[in-house]
Amino acid sequence: MAKSRAQARAEHAGQMGPGHDQFTETIYGVICAACHNYILIDKTNDPSNCREHEACRQAYSQS
């Protein structure tokens, strides 16, 4: 099951410690303000039928 934005923020803040609790929300996901890395790439807006193709399934599994 996909991770929610709230779960991604909570996990990152817990793992990285103080200073990593501010995030920028984008249409693509959540970015940590301290380390400037995408914590979550939100793929919920992608076409669901694309996941039926093998190459797309592999790409989604590597995220």
C-alpha positions as CSV (number, residue, x, y, z in Angstrom):
1,M,0.0,0.0,0.0
2,A,1.2,3.5,-0.8
3,K,2.6,5.7,1.9
4,S,0.7,8.9,2.5
5,R,2.3,12.3,2.7
6,A,1.7,12.5,6.4
7,Q,3.4,9.2,7.0
8,A,6.3,10.2,4.8
9,R,6.8,13.4,6.8
10,A,6.5,11.7,10.1
11,E,9.0,8.9,9.2
12,H,11.6,11.3,7.8
13,A,11.4,13.6,10.8
14,G,11.7,10.6,13.1
15,Q,14.7,9.2,11.2
16,M,16.6,12.4,10.6
17,G,15.9,14.2,13.9
18,P,15.6,17.9,14.8
19,G,15.6,20.3,11.9
20,H,14.0,17.9,9.4
21,D,10.4,18.6,10.4
22,Q,9.6,21.4,7.8
23,F,8.4,20.3,4.4
24,T,7.4,21.9,1.1
25,E,4.4,20.4,-0.6
26,T,4.5,20.2,-4.3
27,I,2.1,18.5,-6.8
28,Y,4.7,15.8,-7.1
29,G,5.3,15.0,-3.5
30,V,7.0,16.3,-0.3
31,I,10.4,17.9,-0.1
32,C,12.4,18.3,3.2
33,A,13.4,21.9,3.8
34,A,16.6,20.9,5.5
35,C,18.1,18.3,3.1
36,H,16.1,19.4,0.0
37,N,15.4,15.8,-1.0
38,Y,12.1,14.5,-2.1
39,I,10.8,12.4,0.7
40,L,7.8,11.1,-1.2
41,I,7.0,11.1,-4.9
42,D,3.2,11.0,-5.1
43,K,2.2,8.9,-8.0
44,T,-1.5,8.8,-7.2
45,N,-2.3,11.1,-10.2
46,D,-0.7,8.9,-12.7
47,P,-3.0,7.0,-15.0
48,S,-3.8,3.6,-13.4
49,N,-3.9,1.7,-16.7
50,C,-0.2,2.5,-17.1
51,R,0.6,0.2,-14.2
52,E,-0.6,-2.7,-16.3
53,H,2.5,-2.5,-18.4
54,E,5.6,-4.5,-17.2
55,A,8.0,-1.6,-17.7
56,C,5.7,0.7,-15.7
57,R,5.3,-1.8,-12.9
58,Q,9.1,-2.1,-12.6
59,A,9.5,1.6,-12.4
60,Y,6.9,1.9,-9.7
61,S,8.4,-0.9,-7.7
62,Q,11.8,0.9,-7.6
63,S,10.5,4.1,-6.0
